[in-house]
Amino acid sequence: MCIYYPNQPSLTYSGGDHVFSAAIGGKLKLPKGYVSDQINNELSKFEQDLFRAGPVGLARILDGPGKRGSLSPGKQIKSRISLLSGADGRTHSLGYAWNQKVHEIPQVMVPLDGQPIAFSYDVDTTDGTPAEVIETFRRDCMSWSTLRCRTILSVEIDKNKFLLGMARGVEENYNCFLAKHPENTFELNAENLRKIADALLGTQDPRGATYTPTVHSEVKFHPDQLRVFGKIAFNVLAYIKGEEYVLSPAFDPLRLWITRGGEFQARWHREISDYFRQGLLKIPEKAHFVMLKPHKKLLMASVILYNSMSVTLVMTDQLPGPMDLDGMVCDWKKNEEFRFLELIARSTETVIEMDEDE
């Protein structure tokens, strides 16, 4: 029976759900039958927002893990395409962060006053000679039906110019990127792209240049992202206490919020992660952890990702049975997941060893 949709018939179960999301390195799974495909499909868009464009996304891009929780450098995820600029006043360009560096995608800067267009790209991440790269860009411009375009609006771009970039394999849903001022009325269509392709016929080979880029991107905060933190906490509780315990009606308000959204006692709580970093607990670097703290009939949860981004929530005010302080830790860098009490034990051993050394 699904712990999120306990009264819903005809649910499907592809496998055991990860306690901590696989996107952030979780390996440990709940038994098959605890979590249905339907709730995972419902929350997938919010997980993508949180782990790609949300506050957790930047930490995941810079630190890892990569696709499907892989620790392989080759599978490290790339950021979304964003506006870049140089500290030396260099013209804006389009690019992404990957492997702790920022890279330009093949692109043109197009003035609307008839001046020549400018073509640029990052030679470290784009294969081919300059002539081949330009020709590939021209072919993409001529293939309007295959392009999936996203528009980036910024007041920092000159009203009389726009940027057009092409990049496959960076974003899942887009391969064409138009950046312009909000008051710029230029629109992408087959005819305008053909004009750009024709203008590139006379473009000279790009000249090499080095600069330090600054990324101009937005981090998306949305209340529904908190529901993802709630699901992690509920999965941890299910792993520790079992299916029968979490199916108690005491958790129906939490269940309803995770599945449908709305108002709930959950909030971003930066101070709690600061407290743990400064405390005696020896938390692994960049680890994720959930602390479940009962108090009389209340059950509080603190969900902390990358040992920095934290959410606190009240899981229930009608605790259905006895429970002690508990939780789980996901040390994704070492492929370890263990109970919160073991973290306390390890931290205590470290303090004892330090005292003995003194």
Sequence and secondary structure as in RCSB ss.txt:
>XXXX:A:sequence
MCIYYPNQPSLTYSGGDHVFSAAIGGKLKLPKGYVSDQINNELSKFEQDLFRAGPVGLARILDGPGKRGSLSPGK
QIKSRISLLSGADGRTHSLGYAWNQKVHEIPQVMVPLDGQPIAFSYDVDTTDGTPAEVIETFRRDCMSWSTLRCR
TILSVEIDKNKFLLGMARGVEENYNCFLAKHPENTFELNAENLRKIADALLGTQDPRGATYTPTVHSEVKFHPDQ
LRVFGKIAFNVLAYIKGEEYVLSPAFDPLRLWITRGGEFQARWHREISDYFRQGLLKIPEKAHFVMLKPHKKLLM
ASVILYNSMSVTLVMTDQLPGPMDLDGMVCDWKKNEEFRFLELIARSTETVIEMDEDE
>XXXX:A:secstr
  SSSTT  S    S  BSS GGGT   B  TTSS HHHHHHHHHHHHIIIIISHHHHHHHHH   GGG   GGG
      EEEEETT    EEEEEETTEEEE SEEEEETTS   EEE  TTTS S HHHHHHHHHHHHT GGG  EE
EEE TTS TTEEEEEE SSSSSS SEEEEE TT      HHHHHHHHHHGGG          EEEE      TTH
HHHHHHHHHHHHHHHH HHHHTSGGGHHHHHHHHH    SEEE HHHHHHHHHSS    TT EEEEEEEETTEEE
EEEEETTTEEEEEEEESS  S   SEEEEEEGGGTEEEEHHHHHHHHHHHHHHHHHH 
